[in-house]
């Protein structure tokens, strides 16, 4: 009897548009305590943090930054813009997220939602314990 091998079919990694769609869905399902802060939040997906941002945040590598929340009036953390642009933005960095996805083996939808919750909650002054509890409650029914 001849031995047969199963050949797996692999697809391409999620595009920026795919990640934006996942993030929009996650935004609609944020924990209640975060959703009130995010009514006018703009989502953006970029490939990777640029060199200027890497230097500004003192990152070892741009892969260390899967997401970044910026208040609309900020041009850098703690620096207020003199131009009236009040759109708060959550930037997701595609390559860093894909790297995390490969390392964790986690469902990409859950991973993106987790990253979004942690980034937003951290910027809205929730404590680490509150973020852990919020995340635990939020993901409790998903597994």
C-alpha positions in Angstrom: 0.0 0.0 0.0 1.3 3.4 -1.0 1.7 6.1 1.6 -0.2 9.3 0.9 0.7 12.7 2.2 -1.7 15.5 3.0 -0.7 18.7 1.4 -1.8 21.7 3.3 -3.0 24.8 1.5 -1.6 28.0 2.8 -3.0 31.5 2.0 -1.4 34.9 1.9 -1.0 36.9 5.1 -3.8 39.3 6.0 -3.5 42.6 4.1 -3.8 46.1 5.7 -7.4 46.1 4.5 -8.1 42.8 6.1 -6.6 44.0 9.4 -8.6 47.2 9.2 -11.8 45.2 8.8 -10.9 43.0 11.8 -10.1 46.1 13.8 -13.4 47.8 12.9 -15.3 44.7 14.1 -13.2 44.6 17.3 -13.9 48.3 17.9 -17.7 47.6 17.8 -17.2 44.9 20.5 -14.9 46.7 22.9 -15.6 46.2 26.6 -18.2 48.7 27.9 -15.7 50.6 30.0 -13.6 51.4 26.9 -16.3 52.0 24.3 -17.3 55.4 25.7 -13.8 56.7 25.2 -13.7 55.5 21.5 -16.8 57.1 20.0 -14.8 59.3 17.6 -11.8 57.0 17.2 -10.2 56.7 13.8 -8.5 53.4 12.9 -5.4 53.3 10.7 -3.2 50.5 9.6 0.4 51.1 8.6 3.0 48.5 7.7 5.6 49.3 10.4 6.5 52.1 12.7 8.9 54.4 10.9 12.4 55.4 12.0 11.3 58.7 13.6 8.6 57.0 15.7 11.1 54.2 16.6 13.5 56.9 17.9 10.8 58.9 19.5 9.5 55.9 21.5 13.0 54.5 22.0 12.1 51.1 20.5 14.7 48.4 20.1 12.9 47.4 16.9 9.8 48.6 15.1 8.4 45.1 15.7 8.0 46.0 19.4 5.1 48.3 18.5 1.9 46.5 17.3 -0.4 49.5 18.0 -0.2 53.1 19.0 -3.0 55.4 20.3 -2.6 59.1 19.5 -4.8 61.8 20.9 -6.0 64.1 18.1 -4.2 67.1 19.4 -0.9 65.2 20.0 1.9 65.2 17.5 4.1 63.2 19.8 3.5 61.8 23.3 3.0 64.8 25.6 3.4 67.4 22.7 0.2 69.2 21.7 -0.4 70.2 18.1 -1.2 73.9 17.3 -3.3 72.7 14.4 -7.0 71.9 15.1 -7.2 68.1 14.4 -9.2 66.5 17.1 -9.4 63.0 15.6 -8.1 60.4 18.0 -6.4 57.6 16.1 -5.4 54.0 16.9 -2.7 53.0 14.5 -2.2 49.2 14.0 1.2 48.2 12.6 0.6 45.3 10.2 4.1 43.7 10.2 4.4 43.8 14.0 0.9 42.3 14.4 1.8 39.5 11.9 5.0 38.8 13.8 3.0 38.5 17.1 0.5 36.3 15.3 3.2 33.9 14.1 4.9 33.9 17.5 1.7 33.3 19.5 -0.3 31.0 17.2 -3.3 32.9 18.5 -6.4 33.5 16.3 -5.7 36.8 14.5 -9.1 38.3 15.4 -8.5 37.6 19.1 -5.0 38.9 18.9 -6.0 42.2 17.3 -8.8 42.7 19.8 -6.4 42.0 22.7 -3.8 44.5 21.4 -6.5 47.1 20.9 -7.9 46.7 24.4 -4.4 46.9 26.0 -3.3 49.9 24.0 -6.5 51.9 24.5 -7.0 51.0 28.2 -3.4 51.9 28.9 -3.9 55.3 27.4 -7.1 55.9 29.2 -5.3 55.4 32.6 -6.7 52.0 33.5 -4.3 50.1 35.8 -2.6 46.9 34.8 -5.0 45.0 37.2 -8.0 46.7 35.6 -6.8 45.8 32.1 -6.2 42.2 33.1 -9.7 41.9 34.6 -11.3 43.7 31.7 -9.5 41.4 29.2 -10.4 38.3 31.3 -14.1 39.2 31.3 -14.2 40.2 27.7 -12.6 37.0 26.4 -14.3 34.7 28.8 -17.1 33.6 26.4 -14.9 33.3 23.4 -13.0 30.2 24.3 
